[in-house]
């Protein structure tokens, strides 16, 4: 019996010591801070989630949809956009049926005479710059080809020739020259395309004429001795009225033109100081009757620029 009691006490003491050891270690652990679980890497988990969104092997889905779901939505959008395209084609066809190829649907809002030319490089004649001169010659050649190859059924169309444009209606090499011995070129004038517009015969015949202008900055030379300007044909010989009223390119062809020949007087150019070499030309449509000109109502001018080498500094 005593042996049993002794063993029981020993066991109880052993259990008490073990519990004390466990409590002591837990206290030390709590004093150092709580043990935290390791957090997963956000980038890795995000990439895994994105890959699972692209293809989920558990559900056999791509971008969150099964094959049958993708098939249904594709069929829906094919039908939807097919109906939309058909509706647009019908509207376009109905609209095209209302357009007359020979007559504009709306006229009168912009029917104001404006002198202009389709080639933008023909508004400046630069004898000093080889690059600009090349652009001018290319534009002049394009304009000449356009008039010589125009497609119209009208036998009374305007024709590019020396008869209608003087020397400017000849070969390009003849009227566009920029050499040490000669410098000359041509500007070209034509009205914008105004449907069914015709000059007022009671006010005189339609003519285009030009004069030297001060230019946008107001510093242009109004009496340049080095620049000679000739309108071809002259206002007395111009016969533009026969090409109006203008209806369409097919019925009338391209607009009639008048040329302005520019020649540089070389011996005068070498005497001209730099500030006076800025030369501008302004051209307007007029009614000409009994030797007097009257500007066409609401008309706008075409403005050109001539650049040439003047007196060299130090000479």
C-alpha positions as CSV (number, residue, x, y, z in Angstrom):
1,X,0.0,0.0,0.0
2,X,2.8,2.4,0.9
3,X,4.5,1.6,-2.4
4,X,1.3,2.5,-4.2
5,X,1.0,5.8,-2.4
6,X,4.6,6.6,-3.1
7,X,4.3,6.0,-6.8
8,X,1.1,8.0,-7.0
9,X,2.8,11.0,-5.4
10,X,5.7,10.7,-7.7
11,X,3.4,10.6,-10.7
12,X,1.5,13.7,-9.5
13,X,4.8,15.6,-8.9
14,X,6.0,14.6,-12.4
15,X,2.7,15.9,-13.9
16,X,2.9,19.1,-12.0
17,X,6.5,19.7,-13.1
18,X,5.6,19.0,-16.7
19,X,2.7,21.4,-16.6
20,X,4.9,24.1,-15.0
21,X,7.5,23.6,-17.8
22,X,4.8,23.9,-20.5
23,X,3.3,27.1,-18.9
24,X,6.7,28.6,-18.5
25,X,7.6,28.1,-22.2
26,X,4.2,29.4,-23.3
27,X,4.7,32.5,-21.3
28,X,8.1,33.1,-22.8
29,X,6.6,32.6,-26.3
30,X,3.8,35.1,-25.6
31,X,6.3,37.6,-24.3
32,X,8.2,37.4,-27.6
33,X,5.1,38.0,-29.7
34,X,2.5,35.9,-31.4
35,X,3.6,33.5,-34.0
36,X,2.2,34.7,-37.4
37,X,1.5,32.6,-40.4
38,X,3.5,33.4,-43.5
39,X,1.4,35.5,-46.0
40,X,1.2,34.3,-49.6
41,X,2.9,36.4,-52.3
42,X,0.2,38.7,-53.9
43,X,1.8,38.8,-57.3
44,X,2.0,35.1,-57.5
45,X,-1.5,34.6,-56.3
46,X,-2.8,37.2,-58.7
47,X,-1.0,35.6,-61.7
48,X,-2.4,32.2,-60.7
49,X,-5.9,33.7,-60.6
50,X,-5.4,35.3,-64.0
51,X,-4.2,32.1,-65.5
52,X,-7.2,30.3,-64.0
53,X,-9.5,33.0,-65.5
54,X,-7.9,32.4,-68.9
55,X,-8.5,28.7,-68.6
56,X,-10.1,26.9,-65.7
57,X,-9.5,23.1,-66.1
58,X,-12.0,22.3,-63.3
59,X,-14.9,23.9,-65.2
60,X,-13.4,23.8,-68.7
61,X,-14.0,27.5,-69.2
62,X,-12.2,30.1,-71.2
63,X,-12.5,33.7,-69.9
64,X,-15.2,32.5,-67.6
65,X,-17.3,30.9,-70.4
66,X,-17.8,27.4,-71.6
67,X,-17.7,26.5,-75.3
68,X,-21.4,26.5,-75.6
69,X,-21.7,29.9,-74.0
70,X,-19.1,31.3,-76.4
71,X,-21.0,29.8,-79.3
72,X,-24.3,31.4,-78.3
73,X,-22.8,34.9,-77.8
74,X,-21.0,34.7,-81.1
75,X,-24.1,33.8,-83.0
76,X,-26.0,36.6,-81.2
77,X,-23.4,39.2,-82.3
78,X,-23.2,37.9,-85.8
79,X,-27.0,38.3,-86.2
80,X,-26.9,41.7,-84.4
81,X,-24.2,43.3,-86.5
82,X,-25.5,41.7,-89.7
83,X,-28.8,43.4,-89.1
84,X,-27.0,46.7,-88.3
85,X,-24.9,46.5,-91.5
86,X,-28.0,45.7,-93.5
87,X,-29.9,48.7,-92.0
88,X,-26.9,51.0,-92.8
89,X,-26.7,49.7,-96.4
90,X,-30.4,50.4,-96.9
91,X,-30.1,53.9,-95.5
92,X,-27.0,54.6,-97.7
93,X,-28.8,53.3,-100.8
94,X,-31.9,55.4,-100.2
95,X,-29.7,58.5,-99.6
96,X,-27.8,57.9,-102.9
97,X,-31.1,57.6,-104.8
98,X,-31.9,61.2,-103.7
99,X,-28.5,62.6,-105.1
100,X,-28.4,63.9,-108.6
101,X,-24.9,63.5,-110.1
102,X,-25.4,66.6,-112.2
103,X,-27.0,68.9,-109.7
104,X,-26.2,69.5,-106.0
105,X,-29.0,69.0,-103.5
106,X,-28.3,72.3,-101.7
107,X,-27.2,75.4,-103.5
108,X,-26.9,79.0,-102.6
109,X,-25.1,79.0,-99.3
110,X,-21.5,79.2,-100.7
111,X,-22.2,80.6,-104.2
112,X,-19.7,83.5,-104.0
113,X,-17.1,84.0,-106.7
114,X,-13.6,83.3,-105.5
115,X,-10.5,83.5,-107.6
116,X,-8.4,80.4,-106.8
117,X,-6.4,77.6,-108.2
118,X,-6.4,73.9,-107.2
119,X,-2.6,73.6,-106.9
120,X,-1.4,75.2,-103.6
121,X,2.2,75.4,-104.8
122,X,1.2,77.8,-107.6
123,X,0.6,80.7,-105.2
124,X,4.3,81.3,-104.7
125,X,7.0,81.8,-107.3
126,X,10.4,81.6,-105.5
127,X,13.3,82.1,-107.8
128,X,15.8,82.0,-104.9
129,X,15.0,78.5,-103.6
130,X,15.7,75.5,-105.9
131,X,13.4,73.3,-103.8
132,X,10.4,75.8,-104.0
133,X,11.0,76.3,-107.7
134,X,10.8,72.5,-108.2
135,X,7.5,72.4,-106.3
136,X,6.2,75.3,-108.5
137,X,7.1,73.5,-111.7
138,X,5.6,70.2,-110.6
139,X,2.3,71.9,-109.6
140,X,2.3,73.8,-113.0
141,X,2.8,70.5,-114.8
142,X,0.0,68.9,-112.9
143,X,-2.4,71.7,-113.6
144,X,-1.5,71.6,-117.3
145,X,-2.0,67.8,-117.5
146,X,-5.3,68.1,-115.7
147,X,-6.7,70.5,-118.3
148,X,-5.3,68.6,-121.3
149,X,-6.7,65.3,-120.0
150,X,-10.1,66.5,-118.8
151,X,-13.0,64.2,-119.4
152,X,-16.1,66.1,-120.6
153,X,-18.7,65.7,-123.4
154,X,-18.9,69.4,-124.0
155,X,-17.1,70.5,-127.1
156,X,-17.0,74.1,-125.8
157,X,-14.7,73.1,-122.9
158,X,-11.8,75.4,-122.0
159,X,-8.6,74.2,-123.6
160,X,-5.0,74.7,-122.4
161,X,-3.2,76.4,-125.3
162,X,-1.3,79.4,-126.4
163,X,-4.5,80.8,-127.9
164,X,-6.3,80.8,-124.5
165,X,-3.3,81.5,-122.2
166,X,-0.7,83.1,-124.4
167,X,2.9,82.0,-123.8
168,X,1.8,80.5,-120.5
169,X,-0.3,78.0,-122.4
170,X,2.8,76.5,-124.1
171,X,5.3,74.0,-122.9
172,X,6.3,74.0,-119.3
173,X,10.0,74.6,-120.1
174,X,9.0,77.6,-122.2
175,X,7.1,79.6,-119.5
176,X,8.7,78.3,-116.3
177,X,12.4,79.4,-116.5
178,X,14.8,80.0,-113.6
179,X,18.3,80.4,-115.0
180,X,21.1,83.0,-114.7
181,X,20.0,84.6,-117.9
182,X,16.2,84.5,-117.5
183,X,13.7,84.2,-114.7
184,X,10.0,84.0,-115.5
185,X,6.9,82.0,-114.7
186,X,3.1,82.1,-114.7
187,X,0.3,82.3,-112.2
188,X,-3.1,81.0,-113.2
189,X,-6.5,82.3,-112.2
190,X,-9.9,80.5,-112.2
191,X,-13.2,80.9,-110.4
192,X,-14.4,78.4,-107.9
193,X,-17.1,76.0,-109.1
194,X,-20.4,77.6,-108.5
195,X,-23.4,75.6,-109.7
196,X,-25.4,77.4,-112.4
197,X,-23.6,80.7,-111.8
198,X,-23.3,83.1,-114.8
199,X,-21.9,86.6,-115.1
200,X,-24.4,89.5,-115.2
201,X,-24.3,90.5,-118.9
202,X,-25.9,93.8,-118.1
203,X,-22.9,94.9,-116.1
204,X,-20.3,93.9,-118.7
205,X,-18.2,90.9,-119.6
206,X,-16.4,88.9,-116.9
207,X,-12.6,89.5,-116.8
208,X,-9.8,88.7,-114.4
209,X,-7.2,91.4,-113.7
210,X,-4.3,91.8,-111.3
211,X,-2.2,94.5,-109.5
212,X,0.7,94.7,-107.2
213,X,-0.3,94.5,-103.5
214,X,1.2,95.5,-100.1
215,X,0.8,91.9,-98.9
216,X,-0.3,90.6,-95.5
217,X,2.4,92.5,-93.6
218,X,1.8,95.7,-95.6
219,X,5.5,95.8,-96.7
220,X,5.1,94.7,-100.3
221,X,6.6,96.8,-103.1
222,X,3.7,98.4,-105.0
223,X,6.0,99.6,-107.8
224,X,8.7,97.0,-108.3
225,X,11.0,98.0,-111.2
226,X,12.5,94.4,-111.3
227,X,9.1,92.7,-111.8
228,X,7.1,92.8,-115.0
229,X,3.5,91.5,-114.9
230,X,1.4,90.7,-117.9
231,X,-2.2,89.3,-117.8
232,X,-2.7,86.8,-120.7
233,X,-5.0,87.3,-122.5
234,X,-5.5,91.0,-121.8
235,X,-8.8,92.1,-120.3
236,X,-9.9,93.4,-123.7
237,X,-9.3,89.9,-125.3
238,X,-10.7,87.7,-122.5
239,X,-13.9,85.8,-123.4
240,X,-14.8,83.9,-120.2
241,X,-18.6,84.4,-120.5
242,X,-19.0,81.7,-123.1
243,X,-18.1,79.0,-120.5
244,X,-21.0,80.0,-118.2
245,X,-23.3,79.1,-116.6
246,X,-21.3,76.3,-115.1
247,X,-23.2,73.1,-114.3
248,X,-20.8,70.2,-113.7
249,X,-17.4,68.8,-114.8
250,X,-19.1,66.4,-117.1
251,X,-21.2,69.0,-118.7
252,X,-18.8,72.0,-118.8
253,X,-15.4,70.7,-118.0
254,X,-12.9,72.6,-115.8
255,X,-13.2,76.3,-115.1
256,X,-11.7,78.7,-117.7
257,X,-8.4,80.2,-116.8
258,X,-6.4,83.4,-117.2
259,X,-2.7,83.5,-116.9
260,X,-0.4,86.1,-115.3
261,X,3.1,86.1,-116.6
262,X,5.8,87.2,-114.3
263,X,9.3,88.2,-115.5
264,X,12.2,89.4,-113.5
265,X,14.3,92.2,-115.0
266,X,17.7,91.0,-114.0
267,X,19.6,94.3,-114.2
268,X,17.0,96.0,-112.1
269,X,16.9,93.1,-109.6
270,X,20.6,93.6,-108.8
271,X,19.8,97.2,-107.8
272,X,16.8,96.4,-105.6
273,X,17.5,96.3,-101.9
274,X,16.3,93.4,-99.9
275,X,13.3,95.0,-98.2
276,X,11.9,95.9,-101.7
277,X,12.2,92.4,-103.1
278,X,9.0,91.3,-101.3
279,X,6.5,91.4,-104.1
280,X,2.8,90.5,-103.9
281,X,0.2,90.2,-106.6
282,X,-3.6,90.5,-106.0
283,X,-6.1,89.4,-108.6
284,X,-9.9,89.9,-108.7
285,X,-12.8,89.1,-111.0
286,X,-14.4,92.2,-112.6
287,X,-17.1,93.2,-115.0
288,X,-15.6,95.2,-117.8
289,X,-17.6,97.6,-119.8
290,X,-16.6,100.7,-121.8
291,X,-13.1,100.6,-120.6
292,X,-14.0,100.5,-116.9
293,X,-13.9,97.7,-114.4
294,X,-16.3,96.9,-111.6
295,X,-15.5,94.2,-109.1
296,X,-17.9,91.3,-109.1
297,X,-20.2,91.4,-106.0
298,X,-19.1,89.4,-103.0
299,X,-16.0,88.1,-104.8
300,X,-12.7,87.3,-103.1
301,X,-9.2,87.8,-104.4
302,X,-6.4,85.4,-105.2
303,X,-3.1,86.5,-103.7
304,X,0.3,85.5,-105.0
305,X,3.9,86.0,-103.9
306,X,7.1,86.6,-106.0
307,X,10.5,86.1,-104.4
308,X,13.8,86.9,-106.2
309,X,17.4,87.8,-105.4
310,X,17.9,91.5,-104.9
311,X,21.0,93.5,-104.3
312,X,23.8,91.7,-102.5
313,X,24.8,93.4,-99.2
314,X,28.2,95.1,-99.4
315,X,28.0,95.8,-103.1
